[in-house]
Amino acid sequence: MENDIICIGCGSRLQSEDVTKAGYLPASALKKAIEDERADVYCQRCFRLRHYNEIMPVELNNDDFLNLLNSLANKKALIVNVVDLFDFSNSILTSLKRFVGDNDFILVGNKFDLFPKNSRQSRIKDWMRQEANRMGLYPKEVFLISAAKQKYLDELIEYLNKASTDRDVYFVGTTNVGKSTLINAIIDKMGDIKDLITTSRFPGTTLDRIEIPLDNGHFLVDTPGIMTKNQLATYLDAKDLALVSPKKPLKPATYQLLPGNTLFLGGLGRIDYVKGESTSFTVYVPREVYVHRTKLEKADEFYQKHFGEMLTPPKTTKDLPEMKGKEFKTTYKSDLLFGGIGFITVPEGCVVKAYTPGQIGLGIRRALI
């Protein structure tokens, strides 16, 4: 009978045998849930997450998540891949073409509200589509939204209303992209239940699929986020993740650099100016990330001495890979990408070396601003 009751926050089946596994609820609370069939029940993990912002670790299995996604090829569905605009290349599901089958899929770029106010939607959408095409993915539509602020949702909701008349809508993505927050925002906009699904900045909140019925007989389906070692969020604890997750639009900070200068983005990013003229680099990172300029010849020593103190975040170092660099030459005005942190706009004609832990999130694109 326990298997018939699920947590409405994360989708896990409720059980009282093992506190380390998904869906745990003390036996007394589970008994009450069984006796009251009308009660909305959260597992212990979701309850503490919602009320105390406290994460309880549980065993998670990516294979189960991937099996769930692979089953979509046999369904009639619209697939919605929610991506983080500040970590696009690592949050887009490159395996999407394998499990979409003949179904349509769309890309939804979250956190658009955090881009500088002079950002052009058309330019960002074009970049998203080009990057997806480069990976062999061809989305039917591209949308920009803010799930947390519930902004720019009307166009997406109108599209989903039409698309869901003859099929279910599956939301997929990696962890920490705002997938569950988006579904809650859509439900709220449609005037239904508010904050049904447990959301947080912690990876791995949705542990099994959650189906939300629509008036037309179909469902919005929230699927578990896929965890990947290619995202910084996988390595950071809750406090550090809160610091690197921008909460307000990023404001540009300009630094005049000469070859032989280094900029640190806290302890999570670094850029060495190797070759070029005296010029300005424009940094777009959250206010909580400390930016420091120093000389390249002193950079390694400075990092070793001040990591976790002056150079924060992170304030803790558990499981964080070593900093590794990659050289880039800009043939046009470019954005150097530090996935999960932000980006730095670099003029054309510069040779730079960018670093992140394990080269996670490093990339380059034509400047968007």
N, C-alpha and C positions, 0 to 999 in steps of 0.2 A: 504493500500500500504506500510505503514511503516513496517508491519510485514514481508514483503518480503525482507527487507534489513537487513543484519547482520553485526556486527563488525568483521572484519577479524582478529582482535587481540585476542578477548576473546570468540567470537562465540555468543554473546548476540544479540537479535533482537533490532534494534535501535528504540528509542522512544524519544519524547521531552516533555512528560507530567510530569515526576517525576525524579528529579535529584538524589534522594536517591536509585533509582532502577537501575538494570543492563541495560546497553545499552543506557544511556542517551546521547543525543546530542542536543545542542541548536536548536531551530526551524529553524533558518536561515541556519545553517549548514546542517540540515537534508533535507531542501528543495533543497539545491544544490545537495546533494547526490541523491535525487529522480530524479532530472532533468538530471544528468549525470550518466547514467547507467554503464559507463565504469570505473568510479572512484572507487578506493580502499578506503574504509572509516573505520576509527577507532572511537569508542565512545570516549567521553570526558575522561573517566577514563583511557583507554588504551593510549590515546594521552599523558596525563600528566605522566603516568607511563614510557612510552618510552622516552620522551624528558626531563623530569625533575626528574625521579626516585621518583615520588610522588604518594602515594597511596590515592585513594579516596574511603572511605567506601561505600559499597552497601549492600542491603539486600540479604543474601544468604540462600538457603534452601537445606540442605543435603538430604531431602526426594526426591526432584526432581532429584538430582544426583543419588541416589540409585535406583530410578525407571528407569532411563536411563540405569544403569548398569544391572539391573535385566532383561531388554529386550534382553540382549545379548544371553541368553539361546535359544532364538527363531531364532537366525541368524546363518549363516555359517560364522565363524570368527576365527581369531587367536587373542588371548588375550595376551597382553604384560603388565605384572605387573612391573612397574619401582619402585625400592626400594632404600632407602638411606642406604648405607653401614654403616653409623655412627648412624643409628637409625633403624636397620633392623626389630626388633620384633614389633616396633610400626608403621612402614611404609608398611610392607607387609599386603595385604588385606586378613585377615583371613576368610572373608565372600566370598572369591573368588569361592569356591566350590559350593556356592549356585547359582551364576548367570552365571557360565561358561557353564553349561549344558554339552553337548557332545563335545564341542570345546576344542582344544589344548590350553594350555597356557604356556608361558615361563616367567622366572624371569630375569630381567635385573638390576644388582647392579650398581648404579651410584656412582661417586666420588672415583673410584678406584685409580685415580692419586694422591689422598691425603693420601693414605696409605704409610707408610715408604717404601723406595725403595727396601728393601730386602724381601718384602712381596711376597709370592708365590700364584699365581692365583689358582692353583689346590686346595690348602688348604682352601682358602676363598670360592671357589665354593662348595667344599664338605660341609663346615659349612652351607652355605646357603641352600643347598639341604636337609641336615639333619634337620635344623630348620623348613623348609617348611614341610617336611614329618611329623615331630612331631606335626604340626598343622593340619594334614590331607590333605595337599596339595602336589601334585606330578607333578612338572613342567616337561615339555618335554625336555627343554634345560635351561641352566643357562649361562648368559653372564656377563662379567664385563666391564664397560665402563667409560669414562669421557665425559659427555655431554658438559660441559662448555669448555673443552679444545679440544673437537672433537678428542679424542684419543681412540684407541682400538675399533673402530666402524666397521671395514671392515668385520669381521666375522659375526657380527649381521646383517649388511646390506645384505650380501650374503644370509643369512638365510631368511630374510624378503622378498627378491626378489623372492625366490623359493616358500615361503609360500603364497604369495599374488597372485599367478597366478589364483587361483580359489576362493578367499575369501578376505574380507576386514580385515584390521589389526587395532585392537582397543588398544590404549594405556591407561592404567588405573593406579591409584595410589592415595595415600594420598597427601595432599598439601605439597609443598616445597621439593619434591624429585627430581625435574629437568625433569619432563615429557615433558613439552612443549619445554624446551631447547634441549632435545634429538631429538624431531621431527624436530626442526629447523636445528640441526646439520646434521641429515640424509638428509633433503632436500638440504642443502648446499653441502654436499658430492656428491649428485646425480646431482649437477650442475644446480639446479633449483632456485627458488626465495629464497633470503636470508632474515632471520629474519621476516618471515611472521607472526608468532604467538607472541603475547606479552608474554614476560617472565620476571620474577623478583624473588627476594628472598622472596617476600611477599606471604603469604598464599592466596589461592583463586583467582589466576589470570585468569584462564580459567573458564568462567561462563556458557558455554554451549558447546555442541560438535562442533568441527571444523573438516571438512572433506577436505582432500587434495587429489585430483585426481592423480592416477598413470597412466602411459602409457598403462597398461594392462586392463584398465577399472575398476579397483577396487580402494579402498581408504585407506589412512592412516587416522585414526580418533583419534583426541585428545579429551579426555573426561575431565570434570571438576574434580579437585582434591577433594577427600573426606576429610572434616575437622574432626579432632578427638581431644578430650581432652587429649589423651595419648601422644601428641607431645608437646615438649617445645615451638615449633614455634607458637603454638596457643596462647601462653601467652605473648610472647615477642614483644616489639615494633620494628620498623624498624632498629633503631640504634643498639639495643642489638642483634637482629637477625644477623646483619652484623658482629658483633664481634664473635659470637659463630659459625658462618659458616666458616669452614676452607677454606683458599684460596691457601695455599701452603701445600706440604706434611708435615705431622706431624713428628716432630723430638722428639726422646725420651729424657725425662728429668728424671734422676734417683735420688731418695731420700733414704737415709739410715734411717730406722725407727726402733724404739723400741716399744714394747707394751706400750700403754699409750700415743702414738703420734697421731696427727690428721693432715690430709692434706685437705685444702680447694681448690676447683676448682672455683675460683671467689666466687660469691654468689649463684651458681647454683648446686654445688656438694660438697660432703664431704665424707671422708673415715676415720674411727677410727680404729686404729690397736689395737684389743682387746687382742689377745693371740697369742704367737709364739716366735720365736727366733729373735734376732737382724738381720735384713735382708734389702734388697733393693726393693723398689717399683718403677716401671717405668711408668711414666705418659705420655700419648699421648693426648694432647689437643691443640687447636689453640693457637698461640703465644699471642693473645689478652686476653686470659683467665689467670688471675693472680692466680698463685699457691702459697699457703702459708702453712708452717709447724708450728704447735704449739703443746702445751701439751693438752691432752684430757680434763684434769680438768679445763682448761681455755677456751675450745673451744666454749661453749655456749655464754659465756660473750663476747668473741672476735667477734663472729658472730653478736651479737646484736649491738655491738659498731661500727663495721666497714662495715657492709653490705651496698652496694651501694656506698661506698667510696673507701677503700682499696680493699674490696672484690667485684670486678666487672669482667665481667658483672653479673647481670644487673645493669644499672644505674637508672632504674625506677622500681617501685614495683607494678604497678597496676595489680590486678587480679592474682597475682602469689600465688599459694598454699603454705602453710607452709611446711618447710622441714620435711620429714618423712624418717625414716631409716629402713633398713632391714639387718639382719645378714647373713653372708655367711661364710662357712668353705671350704677352698680349699684343695681338696684331690689330686690335681695335679696342675701344673703351669697353672694359669687361668688369663683371662681378666675380670676385673670388668667393666661392661658396664654402662655408663652414657649417655643414648640415647640423641642424639642431641648435645652433648658436646665432647665426646671422650671416652677413656677407660684407665684403669690402670692395668698393668700386675703385678700379685701378685704370689709369689712362693707358692709351695704346703705346707700344714701344718700350714696355718695361719687362724685365726678367725678375721674377720673384720666386721664392720658395715658401710654400705654405705647409703648416704642420697642424695635425690634430692627433689625439690618441689613436694609434693604429691606422692613421690616414682615414678614419671614419668621417664620412660626409664631405670630403674634399671634392671640389669640382670648379668648373668655370662656365660662364655663359656670357653672351652679349649683354651689356649693361641694360637693365630694365628701366632705370630712372635717368 
